[in-house]
Protein backbone atom coordinates (compact mmCIF):
# COMPACT_ATOMS: atom_id res chain seq x y z
CA UNK A 1 0.00 0.00 0.00
CA UNK A 2 1.31 3.44 -0.93
CA UNK A 3 2.16 5.90 1.81
CA UNK A 4 3.61 9.28 2.66
CA UNK A 5 6.68 9.21 4.88
CA UNK A 6 7.14 12.30 7.05
CA UNK A 7 10.89 12.93 7.22
CA UNK A 8 13.16 15.16 9.28
CA UNK A 9 16.90 15.18 8.65
CA UNK A 10 16.68 11.78 6.97
CA UNK A 11 14.72 10.14 9.81
CA UNK A 12 11.15 8.92 9.25
CA UNK A 13 8.92 10.46 11.92
CA UNK A 14 5.53 9.17 10.70
CA UNK A 15 3.99 7.09 7.96
CA UNK A 16 0.55 7.79 6.47
CA UNK A 17 -1.20 5.10 4.40
CA UNK A 18 -2.86 6.33 1.22
CA UNK A 19 -6.10 4.40 0.91
CA UNK A 20 -9.60 5.05 -0.35
CA UNK A 21 -10.26 7.49 -3.18
CA UNK A 22 -9.07 10.74 -1.57
CA UNK A 23 -6.72 11.74 1.25
CA UNK A 24 -6.97 15.32 2.53
CA UNK A 25 -4.06 17.23 4.07
CA UNK A 26 -4.34 20.39 6.15
CA UNK A 27 -4.41 22.11 9.52
CA UNK A 28 -8.05 21.35 10.41
CA UNK A 29 -8.99 18.24 12.41
CA UNK A 30 -11.29 16.85 9.70
CA UNK A 31 -8.32 16.20 7.37
CA UNK A 32 -7.03 12.65 6.94
CA UNK A 33 -3.53 14.01 7.58
CA UNK A 34 -3.66 16.87 10.09
CA UNK A 35 -0.56 19.06 10.35
CA UNK A 36 -0.20 21.50 13.22
CA UNK A 37 1.59 24.35 11.45
CA UNK A 38 0.34 27.94 11.01
CA UNK A 39 1.91 28.00 7.50
CA UNK A 40 -0.54 25.31 6.38
CA UNK A 41 -4.06 26.13 5.23
CA UNK A 42 -7.10 24.49 6.83
CA UNK A 43 -7.68 22.48 3.63
CA UNK A 44 -4.22 22.65 2.07
CA UNK A 45 -3.93 19.78 -0.43
CA UNK A 46 -5.36 16.39 -1.33
CA UNK A 47 -4.25 13.19 -2.97
CA UNK A 48 -6.71 11.44 -5.28
CA UNK A 49 -6.22 7.74 -5.89
CA UNK A 50 -7.39 6.31 -9.21
CA UNK A 51 -6.82 3.09 -11.14
CA UNK A 52 -4.33 3.44 -13.98
CA UNK A 53 -5.88 3.71 -17.43
CA UNK A 54 -3.10 1.50 -18.81
CA UNK A 55 -2.15 -1.07 -16.19
CA UNK A 56 -4.88 -3.04 -14.42
CA UNK A 57 -3.15 -3.63 -11.07
CA UNK A 58 -1.57 -0.16 -10.76
CA UNK A 59 -3.01 2.91 -9.03
CA UNK A 60 -2.18 6.53 -9.80
CA UNK A 61 -1.78 9.16 -7.09
CA UNK A 62 -2.42 12.79 -7.98
CA UNK A 63 -1.44 15.54 -5.53
CA UNK A 64 -3.44 18.76 -5.84
CA UNK A 65 -2.92 22.06 -4.05
CA UNK A 66 -6.33 23.37 -2.90
CA UNK A 67 -5.53 27.07 -3.49
CA UNK A 68 -3.52 27.15 -0.26
CA UNK A 69 -1.96 30.39 0.92
CA UNK A 70 1.65 29.15 0.90
CA UNK A 71 1.47 26.53 -1.84
CA UNK A 72 2.61 22.94 -2.21
CA UNK A 73 5.94 21.87 -3.71
CA UNK A 74 6.95 18.58 -5.33
CA UNK A 75 10.66 18.09 -5.95
CA UNK A 76 11.16 21.82 -5.21
CA UNK A 77 8.63 22.91 -7.87
CA UNK A 78 5.42 24.71 -6.90
CA UNK A 79 2.46 22.70 -8.20
CA UNK A 80 -1.27 22.94 -8.76
CA UNK A 81 -1.79 19.26 -9.63
CA UNK A 82 0.77 16.57 -10.36
CA UNK A 83 0.99 12.79 -10.82
CA UNK A 84 3.21 11.48 -8.02
CA UNK A 85 6.08 9.13 -8.77
CA UNK A 86 7.87 6.85 -6.32
CA UNK A 87 10.44 8.85 -4.33
CA UNK A 88 8.95 12.31 -4.99
CA UNK A 89 9.57 14.81 -2.20
CA UNK A 90 6.55 16.85 -1.12
CA UNK A 91 6.93 20.07 0.87
CA UNK A 92 3.85 21.34 2.72
CA UNK A 93 4.72 24.16 5.12
CA UNK A 94 7.75 23.00 7.10
CA UNK A 95 6.81 19.33 6.61
CA UNK A 96 8.76 17.18 4.15
CA UNK A 97 7.15 13.98 2.90
CA UNK A 98 8.52 11.28 0.61
CA UNK A 99 6.02 9.43 -1.59
CA UNK A 100 6.45 5.65 -1.37
CA UNK A 101 4.30 3.97 -4.03
CA UNK A 102 5.29 0.42 -2.97
CA UNK A 103 4.61 -0.52 -6.60
CA UNK A 104 8.16 -0.21 -7.87
CA UNK A 105 9.32 -3.69 -6.86
CA UNK A 106 6.37 -5.27 -8.64
CA UNK A 107 7.23 -3.57 -11.92
CA UNK A 108 9.59 -5.24 -14.35
CA UNK A 109 11.49 -3.39 -17.03
CA UNK A 110 9.70 -3.84 -20.33
CA UNK A 111 11.12 -3.37 -23.79
CA UNK A 112 8.91 -3.01 -26.83
CA UNK A 113 10.29 -4.10 -30.17
CA UNK A 114 8.84 -2.31 -33.17
CA UNK A 115 10.02 -3.87 -36.41
CA UNK A 116 11.27 -1.36 -38.98
CA UNK A 117 11.11 -1.42 -42.75
CA UNK A 118 13.95 -3.57 -44.00
N, C-alpha and C positions, 0 to 999 in steps of 0.2 A: 504494500500500500504506500502511495506517495505521501511525503510529509515535508513540512518546513522545519528546518533546524535553526533555532535561535542561537547565534554564536557571539562570543565575546573573546577577543584575543585568541582565537583558534580553539576555544573550549566550547562544547555544546552545552548550553544552559537549559534548554527545553526542546521538546519535539512535539509538533502538532500534526496529527493525522489529517489528511485531506480526503474526506469521504462525503458522500451525498452528491448533490448537484451544484452546491454553492457554499463557499466558506467566506464569511465576512470578517474583516479586520478593522479595528478601530478602538477608540477610547471608551465608548459606552459599553455598559455591562451586557447588552443584548447581542453583542458581536460573538462569533464563534471563537475568535482570537482577540482577547481584550488586552490592550497595551496601555499601561499607566504612564503616559507621557504627554505633557501639555502641547508638544509640537505635532501631535497626531490628532486628526479630526475625529469627531464622534463616529462617523461612518467614513472611514478613510479609503479603503480598497476592498476588493473581493476577488476571489478565485472561482471561476466557473469550471466545472468538470464535465467534459463531453466525450462520447465515444469518437474515436478517430474515423474519419470518412474513408480511410484507405486500409487500415489494419484492424481486423475484427477484435482482437484481444487488447488493443492499446487504447488508453484514454489520453485526451489532450487537456492541458491545464492552462487557462487563460487568466492572466492577472490584469485587473482593470483598476485604475485610479478613479475614485468616485468624486471628482472635482474637489479634492482635498486642498486645504490651504497651502500646505508645504510640499505637496507632490509625493510621488513614488518613483524610485529609481531601480532599474534592473541593469546590472553590470555597469553602473555609473552613468547610465543614460536615463533622463527623465522620460516617463512613459505615460500614455493614456490607456493603451491596451496592448498586451503582448502575449504571444504563445511562449510559455516557459519551457526551457530545456534543462535537462539534468545538469546540476552544478551551477545554475544561475544564482547570482547574489542579488538579494532584494533588500533595499534600504528603505525603511519606513520610520521616519523620525530618527532617533538614535539607535534603533534596533536593526541589526543585520541578520538576515535569514539566508540560508542556503536551501535551494530547492533540490530535493532528493526524489526523483521519479520512481526509483526502485524498479524500473523497467529496462534499464540498460543491460543488465546481465542476461536478460531473456532474449535480447536482440542479437542476431547473428549478422555478420557483414554479408551483404548480398551484392553480387555483381550481375549486371544484365548485359548479355551479349546481343548486339544488334548487327546482323550480317550486312555487310556493305555490298555494293555492286562490284563484282569482280569480272 
